[in-house]
């Protein structure tokens, strides 16, 4: 049973390498390490070879590490609800991570509470269309005349935590960084229709622990504001509180006020944009270059090219905003 109000924390993993590899402050790694240490299993979202987002099961740190970082597209649950139930019935400790609706879906599927189940949900902006993501990748490959071999939805290493820049690595050695897909995402035209009526856009969530980027950290806990990533952690019930106590030694943390931690997805769902119907009409009829220019900000600034020579290959980094 969730509390009437969550306890709120600013959190950074003490291991800088973990924080660099994480979307925000590394809280997911700390909690999942704790579960793996109890011979438990982790369920979370990864990108597969064609850059589709799916949920998988992992019982090792290598498998878990694939779940770190941002994936700003809809994830397919596949058989993970069934697999999680088997693990729970087999007395395995299970950590399930996902959006609030995915966590609520798991709990509805299970039909009862399990003491060996821990759920982490994320503060979700909304779920973008995988179709738009696929077309974006195809357009990039056509422009580069090369295949995408790796994706970083939010390149924190090069651009910092506050900036939201996606980077695509091509098989030609070219690296393309831009904010085009981010702009499409934040304009909200590409969100699923149900996201405009999401029942989980509040401070209360179905997870035992809710995590997010800590936007507003400069007010809530300015000593954590180093642009390397900090997690907002909402502890929602006794189970979440017990786990958080068990992982605190791996963390730098500070209890904060919910009033200093509010962000739009904690208040209400985003409204359906008036431009949404026109966007999808354009998407069906026009090429992606048109979409990128009209809705994604493509071409509004000159490209910045940085050429780095090496003995074996030439790497071209392109930043478009």
PyMOL commands that set and color helices and strands:
alter all, ss='L'
color gray80, all
select helices_A, chain A and resi 16-21+27-37+61-65+80-89+100-110+130-144+156-159+180-186+193-197+217-220+222-224+238-250+258-260+264-266+276-285+288-295
alter helices_A, ss='H'
color red, helices_A
select strands_A, chain A and resi 7-13+41-47+53-58+94-99+117-122+148-152+166-170+175-178+209-213+231-235+251-256+304-308+315-320
alter strands_A, ss='S'
color yellow, strands_A
deselect
rebuild
show_as cartoon
